[in-house]
Amino acid sequence: MTNRIRALVLSGNGVNCERETAEACRLAGADHVEIVPLWDLVADAKRLADFDLLCLPGGFTDGDDLGAGQATANRIRHSRIGGGGERLIESVDRFIRDGKVIIGICNGFQLLVKLGLLPWRSFERRVSLTWNANGRFEDRWVTLAVDPASPCIFTRGLEWIELPVRHGEGRLVLDGDETGQALVDGHLVPLRYAHRETGQPTDEYPHNPNGSWRQAAALCDPSGRVFGLMPHPEAFLHRTNHPRWTRTTLPEEGLGVALFRNAVDHLRMWA
């Protein structure tokens, strides 16, 4: 890693938020941002090794067949680099072990979970993201409370944030109480759905749009460098993205940029 921060934004196979995510990286101070189709990544391992920040944007990869993110997870887990011996998932694992950073947004979050990269890099699925409790696709803005004790590098310095959600399968479910306790003890839920008026985490609909376990809107790994969230920070890059921008005073820069800037600043500090 050098002080020149390079961000790779995955595209293809149904991803549809790659341009906004790339712009978020640029606004956050990344020196080089490249949108790379999944199949190019499969063909050339260096496409990943030469970057510092990997972004898995939202969308509907493979049409959400087999469940959101599942088909793409299978492809990443089993695809061989350039048709050779190493699997793409092994390159992703090395990327993390090298101290680099990953963010998965919406479908990208689902992908990280299905790969077993969240909440622990066990490559076994301990949690999943399934159908919203109301059985409907949710497209609305939500308020998120930040856990200040979380190791998540993306949420440092934030107390709360407003972002939009756009998902049908965003409800976090666990494989048992032991997993839940480990998430609580490790502060691995950096963002929780909160009541718009009180700012307190809530199960009340529509403030919690999907009925997620313990109001979880995001997960991180114990290092804080692998982060997945259902809301879309790349959709709030400027005050005019906010639905109340004509009725309230907002900073020129949207709060979504702060998550990406925290990642870039972390990488620059440790480069």
C-alpha positions in Angstrom: 0.0 0.0 0.0 1.1 3.6 -0.7 -0.2 7.0 0.2 -2.0 6.9 -3.2 -5.3 5.3 -2.4 -6.9 3.2 -5.2 -10.5 2.1 -5.1 -12.0 -0.7 -7.1 -15.8 -0.6 -7.7 -17.3 -3.9 -8.9 -19.8 -3.9 -11.7 -21.6 -6.3 -14.0 -24.1 -9.1 -13.6 -26.9 -6.8 -12.3 -25.0 -4.3 -10.3 -26.6 -0.9 -10.9 -25.1 1.5 -8.4 -21.4 1.4 -9.5 -21.3 5.0 -10.9 -22.6 6.6 -7.7 -20.3 4.4 -5.6 -17.3 5.4 -7.7 -18.3 9.1 -7.3 -18.5 8.6 -3.5 -14.9 7.3 -3.5 -13.7 10.3 -5.6 -15.5 12.8 -3.3 -14.0 11.0 -0.3 -10.4 11.6 -1.6 -9.5 8.4 -3.3 -6.7 9.1 -5.8 -7.7 6.6 -8.4 -11.2 5.0 -8.8 -11.8 2.2 -11.3 -15.0 0.4 -12.2 -14.2 -3.2 -12.9 -16.6 -5.8 -14.2 -16.7 -9.0 -12.2 -15.5 -11.1 -15.2 -12.3 -8.9 -15.5 -11.6 -9.6 -11.9 -12.0 -13.3 -12.4 -9.6 -13.1 -15.4 -6.8 -11.2 -13.7 -5.9 -11.4 -10.0 -3.8 -8.2 -10.2 -7.0 -6.3 -10.7 -7.7 -6.7 -7.0 -4.2 -6.9 -5.6 -3.3 -3.4 -6.9 -6.2 -1.7 -5.0 -6.7 -0.6 -1.4 -10.5 -0.3 -1.2 -12.9 -2.8 -2.7 -16.5 -1.6 -3.1 -19.4 -4.0 -3.7 -22.3 -1.8 -4.8 -26.0 -2.4 -4.7 -28.1 -3.9 -7.4 -29.6 -7.3 -8.3 -26.7 -9.5 -9.1 -27.8 -12.5 -11.2 -31.3 -11.3 -10.8 -31.3 -12.4 -7.1 -31.8 -16.0 -8.3 -31.2 -18.5 -5.5 -31.6 -15.6 -3.1 -30.0 -12.1 -3.0 -26.2 -12.4 -3.7 -26.1 -16.2 -3.6 -25.3 -16.9 -7.2 -22.5 -14.3 -7.3 -21.2 -15.6 -4.0 -21.0 -19.1 -5.6 -19.1 -17.6 -8.6 -16.6 -15.8 -6.4 -16.1 -18.8 -4.2 -15.5 -21.2 -7.0 -14.1 -19.2 -9.9 -10.4 -19.8 -10.7 -8.2 -16.8 -11.5 -7.5 -16.8 -15.2 -8.6 -20.4 -15.3 -5.7 -21.3 -13.1 -5.4 -22.8 -9.6 -6.2 -20.0 -7.2 -9.8 -19.2 -6.5 -11.1 -15.6 -6.5 -12.2 -15.9 -2.9 -8.5 -16.6 -1.9 -7.5 -13.3 -3.5 -10.2 -11.6 -1.6 -9.0 -13.2 1.6 -5.5 -12.1 1.0 -6.8 -8.6 0.2 -8.3 -8.4 3.7 -5.3 -10.0 5.4 -3.1 -7.3 3.8 -4.9 -4.7 5.9 -7.1 -3.4 3.0 -10.8 -2.4 3.2 -14.1 -3.6 1.9 -17.5 -2.1 1.8 -20.6 -3.9 0.6 -23.8 -1.9 0.1 -27.2 -3.6 -0.1 -26.7 -6.4 -2.6 -23.0 -6.1 -1.8 -23.8 -6.6 1.9 -25.8 -9.7 1.0 -22.8 -10.9 -1.0 -20.4 -10.5 1.9 -22.8 -12.4 4.2 -23.3 -15.2 1.7 -19.6 -15.5 1.2 -19.1 -15.9 5.0 -16.9 -12.8 5.1 -19.2 -11.1 7.6 -19.5 -11.0 10.5 -16.3 -13.1 10.8 -14.0 -14.2 8.0 -14.9 -17.9 8.6 -16.3 -18.5 5.1 -19.2 -20.2 6.8 -22.6 -18.5 6.9 -23.5 -17.6 10.4 -26.1 -14.9 9.5 -28.2 -14.2 6.5 -30.3 -11.4 5.0 -33.8 -12.5 4.1 -37.2 -11.2 3.1 -38.4 -8.1 4.9 -40.8 -8.9 7.7 -43.7 -7.2 5.8 -42.9 -9.2 2.6 -42.6 -6.0 0.5 -39.9 -4.1 -1.2 -39.0 -1.0 0.8 -37.9 2.2 -0.7 -37.7 5.0 1.9 -35.3 7.1 4.0 -34.3 5.9 7.4 -32.5 7.2 10.5 -29.5 5.2 11.7 -28.0 5.3 15.2 -24.2 4.7 15.3 -22.6 2.5 17.9 -19.5 4.5 19.1 -17.9 1.4 20.6 -17.9 -0.4 17.3 -14.5 -1.2 15.7 -16.0 -0.1 12.3 -13.6 2.3 10.6 -16.4 3.6 8.3 -18.6 5.0 11.1 -15.9 6.7 13.2 -16.9 10.1 14.5 -20.6 9.8 13.5 -23.5 9.8 16.0 -26.3 9.2 13.5 -26.9 9.3 9.8 -29.9 9.4 7.4 -29.8 7.3 4.3 -32.2 5.7 1.9 -33.0 1.9 1.8 -34.1 0.1 -1.4 -34.4 -3.6 -0.7 -36.7 -6.6 -0.5 -34.3 -8.9 1.4 -32.8 -6.8 4.2 -33.9 -8.5 7.4 -30.9 -9.9 9.3 -31.4 -13.3 10.8 -28.9 -15.4 12.8 -28.1 -19.1 13.2 -28.6 -18.9 17.0 -28.2 -17.1 20.3 -24.5 -17.7 20.5 -23.9 -15.8 17.3 -26.1 -13.0 18.5 -24.2 -12.7 21.8 -20.9 -12.6 20.0 -22.2 -9.8 17.8 -23.3 -7.8 20.8 -20.1 -8.5 22.8 -17.9 -7.4 19.8 -20.0 -4.4 18.9 -20.2 -5.7 15.4 -23.5 -3.9 14.6 -22.3 -0.4 13.8 -25.6 0.9 12.5 -29.1 0.3 13.8 -32.5 1.5 12.5 -33.7 4.3 14.8 -36.9 6.3 15.3 -36.7 9.5 13.3 -37.9 11.7 16.2 -36.1 10.1 19.2 -33.0 8.8 17.5 -33.3 5.6 19.5 -33.1 2.1 17.9 -36.5 0.7 17.3 -38.4 -2.3 15.8 -41.3 0.0 14.9 -42.2 0.1 11.3 -41.5 2.1 9.1 -38.5 3.4 11.1 -37.2 -0.2 11.0 -38.2 -1.1 7.4 -37.4 -4.8 7.5 -37.7 -6.2 11.1 -34.0 -6.9 11.3 -32.6 -8.7 14.4 -31.7 -6.0 17.1 -32.5 -3.3 14.5 -29.3 -4.1 12.7 -28.8 -2.1 9.5 -25.1 -3.1 9.1 -22.4 -5.5 10.2 -18.6 -5.2 10.4 -15.9 -7.8 11.2 -13.7 -7.5 14.3 -11.0 -5.6 12.5 -13.6 -3.0 11.4 -12.3 -3.1 7.9 -15.0 -5.3 6.3 -18.3 -3.5 6.4 -21.7 -4.2 5.0 -24.9 -2.2 5.2 -28.3 -2.3 3.7 -28.9 1.5 3.4 -27.2 3.3 0.4 -24.6 5.9 1.4 -23.7 6.5 -2.3 -27.3 7.8 -2.7 -26.6 10.8 -0.4 -23.6 12.6 -1.8 -25.1 16.1 -2.0 -27.8 17.9 -0.1 -30.1 17.8 -3.1 -30.2 14.0 -2.8 -32.2 14.4 0.5 -36.0 14.4 0.2 -36.3 17.5 2.5 -33.5 19.5 1.0 -35.8 22.4 0.1 -37.4 22.5 3.6 -34.4 22.3 5.9 -30.8 23.5 6.1 -28.3 20.8 5.2 -24.6 20.8 4.6 -23.6 21.0 0.9 -22.0 17.5 1.1 -24.3 14.6 1.8 -23.6 12.5 4.9 -23.0 9.4 2.8 -19.6 10.7 1.8 -18.4 10.5 5.4 -18.4 6.7 5.4 -16.2 6.6 2.4 -13.9 9.4 3.6 -13.4 7.5 6.9 -12.2 4.5 4.9 -9.9 6.6 2.7 -8.4 8.4 5.7 -7.8 5.1 7.5 -6.0 3.7 4.5 -3.9 6.8 4.1 -3.0 6.8 7.8 -1.8 3.2 7.6 -0.3 3.2 4.2 
